[in-house]
Structure formats: C-alpha cells, structure tokens
Amino acid sequence: INPDTDFGLQKSSSGFGDLAISPFIIQWPEIRLFGVATYQRLNLLFKIPTGRYDKDADVNPGDHVFSFNPYYSVTQLWTPKLSTSFRFYYLWSSKNNDPAQGLAVDDTQPGQAFHFNYALSYLVHPDWRIGFSGYYLKQFTDDRIDGESVSGSKEQVFGIGPGFRYQNRYFSMRLNYYFESEVENRPRGNKLNLVFSKVF
C-alpha cells in the first residue's frame, strides 16, 4: 500500500492482510423458483486480525479487528445463457484497542453495516460472459470512539458498471469497471477491478 494524498497520508506499508475463514457453509441443491433454476448458499464468514498492523503507519494491510461478515447468496439461470446473482452480507467488527497514534484515543469500533453485490451476465461464447455488476453498502450504526457514538460517521456507497469474464480449463480472468454514486464518509471514485485465478 503506497498512499499519496493531499491530506497527509504518505507512509507506505506492505505485508499480509487479515485471514478470512469460513467454518460453516451450506450449499442447497438446485430448486425451481417460478420455473427458474435457483441455487442458494449460506456462508458464516469470519475475518481474523492476523495481518500486519502498525499504529504508527498511515495505512495498514491488516485492520486489527475481528469481523463477522456472513452472507446469503442466490443465483438464478433464467435461460441456458442468461443468469443473475445476488449476495447479501451483514458486517460486524470488534473494537480496535490499539488505534492509530494520531487519533490520541484508547479504542475505536466501526459501525455495523449491510451490503450486497449483484450481477447479470450473458454467455456469448463457451469461455466468455459479458454483463454488468455492482454493489451497495449502508452502515446503519455509528462508529464508536472510546465507547461513544460518533454522529455523522455512517458510510454509504452504490456502484454499478460493465464487466466480462473469460474462463478456460486452466485459469479465469474477470474485469469490472464501477461507477460510484451516493457516497458518504468514504473515498469516492470509479474503480477498475481485475482478477486472475487458477482453475482447479
């Protein structure tokens, strides 16, 4: 992470991020909902503060908090080529008892939030999908500092944009571009997301 901002964040940092574990996943078999093939999953996702963290650093790979971020997802195959997918999350985070030195406080705690992502895609070739996707986040409780609520600290963002995916027997590549709006209390800007992964 190498920040270069107009408001003082300059010090770079590197290292491993926090470990995410899923001790409990339910994947239901296919059902027909209104005649449409539907697949569902429930995942109890936890994040453990194992990542590098330094309270004197401007930014860190690790958050230094425990998080509980379960999700429920549903995918529907409307035709052999057209599909939609939604994933709904709840996010809770613990206190950070060693917050950034510059804050001069004993502890901080992010507020709770609801967020989801969504996608609609069309299979144009056995290896290629195109469509659009996006995300929405709404924080519904205030952040807390030294146990006190911080008024006006709730975050919000909505993103949407085009995307495509290429996948063969060996690897997968996904490219998305998101236009953001309705942004509150967080950095604002359009985002490019490129992901490569090995197919096993």
C-alpha positions as CSV (number, residue, x, y, z in Angstrom):
1,I,0.0,0.0,0.0
2,N,1.6,3.2,-1.1
3,P,-0.7,6.2,-0.4
4,D,0.0,9.6,-2.0
5,T,-2.7,12.1,-0.9
6,D,-3.3,15.8,-0.4
7,F,-4.2,15.3,3.2
8,G,-1.0,13.9,4.7
9,L,-1.1,10.2,4.1
10,Q,2.4,9.3,2.6
11,K,3.9,6.4,4.5
12,S,3.8,3.1,2.6
13,S,3.3,-0.3,4.1
14,S,3.4,-3.9,3.0
15,G,2.7,-7.3,4.3
16,F,0.0,-9.9,4.6
17,G,-3.6,-8.9,5.1
18,D,-6.1,-10.5,7.6
19,L,-7.1,-14.1,7.3
20,A,-10.7,-14.9,6.3
21,I,-12.1,-18.3,7.4
22,S,-15.5,-20.0,6.7
23,P,-16.1,-22.7,9.3
24,F,-19.7,-23.3,8.1
25,I,-21.1,-23.2,4.6
26,I,-24.5,-24.6,3.4
27,Q,-24.9,-25.1,-0.3
28,W,-28.5,-26.1,-1.1
29,P,-29.3,-28.3,-4.1
30,E,-31.0,-26.7,-7.1
31,I,-34.6,-25.8,-6.8
32,R,-37.1,-24.4,-9.3
33,L,-38.4,-21.0,-8.3
34,F,-41.2,-19.7,-10.6
35,G,-39.8,-22.2,-13.1
36,V,-36.3,-20.8,-12.9
37,A,-33.3,-22.9,-11.8
38,T,-32.1,-21.4,-8.5
39,Y,-29.0,-22.1,-6.4
40,Q,-28.5,-20.8,-2.8
41,R,-25.7,-20.7,-0.3
42,L,-25.2,-19.5,3.3
43,N,-21.6,-18.8,4.5
44,L,-20.6,-17.8,8.0
45,L,-17.5,-15.8,7.2
46,F,-15.1,-14.5,9.9
47,K,-12.0,-12.3,9.5
48,I,-9.2,-12.7,12.0
49,P,-6.7,-9.9,12.7
50,T,-3.6,-11.7,11.5
51,G,-2.5,-9.1,9.0
52,R,0.4,-6.7,9.5
53,Y,-0.7,-3.7,11.6
54,D,1.3,-0.7,13.0
55,K,-0.5,2.0,14.8
56,D,2.2,4.5,13.7
57,A,1.6,3.7,10.0
58,D,-0.7,5.9,7.8
59,V,-2.2,2.8,6.2
60,N,-2.1,-0.9,7.0
61,P,-2.7,-4.3,5.3
62,G,-4.5,-5.5,8.4
63,D,-7.5,-3.9,10.2
64,H,-6.6,-5.1,13.7
65,V,-10.2,-6.1,14.4
66,F,-12.2,-9.3,14.4
67,S,-15.1,-9.2,11.9
68,F,-18.2,-11.3,11.4
69,N,-19.4,-11.0,7.8
70,P,-21.9,-13.8,6.9
71,Y,-23.7,-13.8,3.6
72,Y,-26.6,-15.4,1.8
73,S,-26.3,-15.8,-2.0
74,V,-28.7,-16.7,-4.7
75,T,-28.0,-17.4,-8.4
76,Q,-30.7,-17.9,-11.0
77,L,-30.3,-19.3,-14.5
78,W,-33.1,-17.7,-16.5
79,T,-32.0,-19.3,-19.7
80,P,-29.0,-21.6,-20.5
81,K,-27.1,-18.3,-21.2
82,L,-28.6,-15.6,-19.0
83,S,-28.1,-15.5,-15.3
84,T,-28.5,-13.2,-12.3
85,S,-26.7,-13.4,-8.9
86,F,-27.0,-11.6,-5.6
87,R,-25.0,-11.9,-2.4
88,F,-26.3,-10.2,0.8
89,Y,-24.0,-9.5,3.8
90,Y,-24.2,-8.3,7.4
91,L,-20.9,-6.8,8.8
92,W,-20.0,-6.5,12.5
93,S,-16.5,-5.6,13.7
94,S,-14.9,-5.6,17.1
95,K,-13.0,-2.8,18.9
96,N,-9.5,-1.8,17.9
97,N,-7.8,-1.4,21.2
98,D,-4.6,-0.1,19.6
99,P,-5.8,2.6,17.2
100,A,-3.7,4.9,15.1
101,Q,-1.3,7.0,17.3
102,G,-2.5,10.3,15.7
103,L,-6.1,9.8,17.0
104,A,-5.0,10.0,20.6
105,V,-7.8,7.7,21.8
106,D,-7.9,4.4,23.6
107,D,-10.2,2.4,21.2
108,T,-12.3,2.7,18.0
109,Q,-15.0,0.5,16.6
110,P,-16.5,0.6,13.1
111,G,-20.3,0.7,12.9
112,Q,-22.4,-2.3,11.7
113,A,-23.4,-2.4,8.0
114,F,-25.5,-4.2,5.4
115,H,-24.0,-4.6,2.0
116,F,-24.7,-6.6,-1.1
117,N,-23.4,-7.2,-4.6
118,Y,-25.2,-8.2,-7.8
119,A,-24.6,-9.3,-11.3
120,L,-26.4,-10.0,-14.6
121,S,-24.4,-11.9,-17.2
122,Y,-24.9,-13.4,-20.7
123,L,-22.8,-16.3,-22.1
124,V,-21.7,-15.1,-25.6
125,H,-19.2,-17.9,-26.1
126,P,-18.4,-21.1,-24.0
127,D,-15.5,-19.3,-22.5
128,W,-16.9,-15.7,-22.3
129,R,-19.5,-13.9,-20.3
130,I,-20.5,-10.2,-20.5
131,G,-22.9,-8.1,-18.4
132,F,-23.0,-5.7,-15.6
133,S,-22.5,-5.9,-11.8
134,G,-22.3,-3.7,-8.8
135,Y,-22.5,-3.2,-5.0
136,Y,-24.3,-1.3,-2.3
137,L,-23.2,-0.6,1.3
138,K,-25.2,1.1,4.0
139,Q,-23.8,1.5,7.5
140,F,-26.7,1.5,10.0
141,T,-24.9,2.2,13.3
142,D,-22.4,5.0,14.1
143,D,-18.7,4.3,14.5
144,R,-17.6,4.5,18.2
145,I,-14.6,6.1,19.8
146,D,-13.8,5.3,23.4
147,G,-17.3,3.8,23.7
148,E,-19.1,6.9,22.4
149,S,-21.1,7.1,19.2
150,V,-19.6,9.4,16.5
151,S,-22.5,11.3,15.0
152,G,-22.4,11.6,11.2
153,S,-19.9,8.7,10.7
154,K,-22.1,6.3,8.8
155,E,-20.8,5.2,5.4
156,Q,-22.7,4.6,2.2
157,V,-21.9,3.8,-1.4
158,F,-23.6,2.5,-4.6
159,G,-21.6,1.2,-7.5
160,I,-22.6,-0.2,-11.0
161,G,-20.8,-0.9,-14.2
162,P,-19.9,-3.2,-17.1
163,G,-17.9,-6.4,-16.8
164,F,-16.7,-9.5,-18.5
165,R,-15.3,-12.9,-17.6
166,Y,-13.1,-15.3,-19.5
167,Q,-12.6,-18.8,-18.2
168,N,-11.0,-21.9,-19.7
169,R,-9.7,-25.2,-18.3
170,Y,-6.7,-23.6,-16.7
171,F,-7.4,-20.1,-15.5
172,S,-10.1,-17.4,-15.0
173,M,-10.0,-13.7,-15.7
174,R,-12.6,-11.2,-14.5
175,L,-12.7,-7.5,-15.4
176,N,-15.2,-4.9,-14.0
177,Y,-15.4,-1.2,-14.0
178,Y,-17.6,0.5,-11.4
179,F,-19.2,4.0,-11.4
180,E,-19.9,5.1,-7.8
181,S,-22.6,7.4,-6.5
182,E,-24.5,8.1,-3.2
183,V,-21.1,8.1,-1.5
184,E,-21.0,9.2,2.2
185,N,-18.0,9.3,4.6
186,R,-15.6,7.2,2.4
187,P,-13.3,7.9,-0.5
188,R,-15.2,8.4,-3.8
189,G,-14.1,7.4,-7.2
190,N,-14.7,5.0,-10.1
191,K,-13.0,1.6,-9.7
192,L,-11.3,-0.9,-12.0
193,N,-11.2,-4.4,-10.7
194,L,-9.1,-7.1,-12.5
195,V,-8.9,-10.6,-11.0
196,F,-6.9,-13.6,-12.3
197,S,-7.3,-17.1,-10.7
198,K,-6.2,-20.6,-11.3
199,V,-8.9,-23.2,-12.1
200,F,-8.6,-26.4,-10.1
